Amino acid sequence: MTKSRTRLYELSAAAYANGDYTGWFETLYAEAQGNSDAIPWADRGVNGWLIDWIETAQLNLQNLRALVVGCGLGDDAEYVAKLGAKVTAFDLSQTAIDWCHRRFPTSEVNYQAVDLFTAPTEWKVGFDLVIEIYTIQALPANIRPNAITAISNFVAPKGKLLVVCRGRDPEDACDNLPFPLTKHELTKFTDTGLTQVSFDDSIDTLDTTPARRFRIVYAR
Ligand SMILES: C[S@@+](CC[C@H](N)C(=O)[O-])C[C@H]1O[C@@H](n2cnc3c(N)ncnc32)[C@H](O)[C@@H]1O
């Protein structure tokens, strides 16, 4: 196991024991001191599933209001901005947001340190395109329904939501971060009023350990 993943397990276990399910992200980013090798998910690249979706569907993002959830170090937000969208990207970690500003000093992305669970009310139904990649799977099951509702609420009428996450069957093990999602957990998106447009279920061989990935597109 890499050093960064060992630290992630230590920090998250200590936080969970105190009933804090999200505070450890900031500690991990702060301890990294600008070294992205210390952040297990930070590969400094755009997510391949996002690129594939946009290119395959030949989406025109020009002037769309886009929101990137749990943006981390900002690569996906920058990619969508370069395609012409007006992008807001947020993460609860102030250190991650400062890091985005340092990495992309001339960026047009509106980076904000915001907690998904207390996001500004004016963001409600405010975005034509919402991108959620690997945030939900980094949250334990007890707070996921609220996370899904909060993400769903950002989607404007006729807007789209892209979700990329690890996937599992109900009987598969789910004892370590990242926690893969079941198809049943994801039905919460449609329960909150979105329509499922597509569901890809495949093995991601790009990862060092091949893992099952779900890529789902919803629309309002
Ligand atoms: C596994 S990382 C994925 C980051 C990025 N989306 C990527 O694919 O590289 C999850 C991110 O979600 C952020 N996050 C976790 N809980 C959050 C919350 N409640 N509100 C906003 N961001 C959150 C973390 O700080 C972290 O940057």
The ligand as an SDF file (V2000), in Angstrom:
LIG
                    3D

 27 29  0  0  0  0  0  0  0  0999 V2000
  -11.7830   11.3160   -3.7980 C   0  0  0  0  0  0  0  0  0  0  0  0
  -11.5990   13.0540   -3.9290 S   0  0  0  0  0  0  0  0  0  0  0  0
  -11.9220   13.3160   -5.6580 C   0  0  0  0  0  0  0  0  0  0  0  0
  -11.4530   14.6610   -6.1370 C   0  0  0  0  0  0  0  0  0  0  0  0
  -11.7030   14.9490   -7.6120 C   0  0  0  0  0  0  0  0  0  0  0  0
  -13.1220   14.9660   -7.9270 N   0  0  0  0  0  0  0  0  0  0  0  0
  -10.9770   13.9480   -8.4640 C   0  0  0  0  0  0  0  0  0  0  0  0
  -11.6370   13.1550   -9.1400 O   0  0  0  0  0  0  0  0  0  0  0  0
   -9.7380   13.9730   -8.4670 O   0  0  0  0  0  0  0  0  0  0  0  0
  -13.0610   13.6800   -3.1410 C   0  0  0  0  0  0  0  0  0  0  0  0
  -13.0300   15.1970   -3.0230 C   0  0  0  0  0  0  0  0  0  0  0  0
  -14.2750   15.6290   -2.4890 O   0  0  0  0  0  0  0  0  0  0  0  0
  -14.0210   16.6060   -1.5120 C   0  0  0  0  0  0  0  0  0  0  0  0
  -15.1590   16.5560   -0.5800 N   0  0  0  0  0  0  0  0  0  0  0  0
  -15.4610   15.5800    0.2970 C   0  0  0  0  0  0  0  0  0  0  0  0
  -16.5690   15.8770    0.9670 N   0  0  0  0  0  0  0  0  0  0  0  0
  -16.9870   17.0720    0.5100 C   0  0  0  0  0  0  0  0  0  0  0  0
  -18.0780   17.9320    0.8530 C   0  0  0  0  0  0  0  0  0  0  0  0
  -18.9510   17.5930    1.8030 N   0  0  0  0  0  0  0  0  0  0  0  0
  -18.2040   19.0940    0.1920 N   0  0  0  0  0  0  0  0  0  0  0  0
  -17.3100   19.4420   -0.7740 C   0  0  0  0  0  0  0  0  0  0  0  0
  -16.2510   18.6880   -1.1280 N   0  0  0  0  0  0  0  0  0  0  0  0
  -16.0890   17.5060   -0.4880 C   0  0  0  0  0  0  0  0  0  0  0  0
  -12.6940   16.2310   -0.8930 C   0  0  0  0  0  0  0  0  0  0  0  0
  -12.0490   17.2910   -0.2290 O   0  0  0  0  0  0  0  0  0  0  0  0
  -11.9290   15.7140   -2.1110 C   0  0  0  0  0  0  0  0  0  0  0  0
  -11.2380   16.7530   -2.7650 O   0  0  0  0  0  0  0  0  0  0  0  0
  1  2  1  0
  2  3  1  0
  2 10  1  0
  3  4  1  0
  4  5  1  0
  5  6  1  0
  5  7  1  0
  7  8  2  0
  7  9  1  0
 10 11  1  0
 11 12  1  0
 11 26  1  0
 12 13  1  0
 13 14  1  0
 13 24  1  0
 14 15  1  0
 14 23  1  0
 15 16  2  0
 16 17  1  0
 17 18  1  0
 17 23  2  0
 18 19  1  0
 18 20  2  0
 20 21  1  0
 21 22  2  0
 22 23  1  0
 24 25  1  0
 24 26  1  0
 26 27  1  0
M  CHG  2   2   1   9  -1
M  END
$$$$
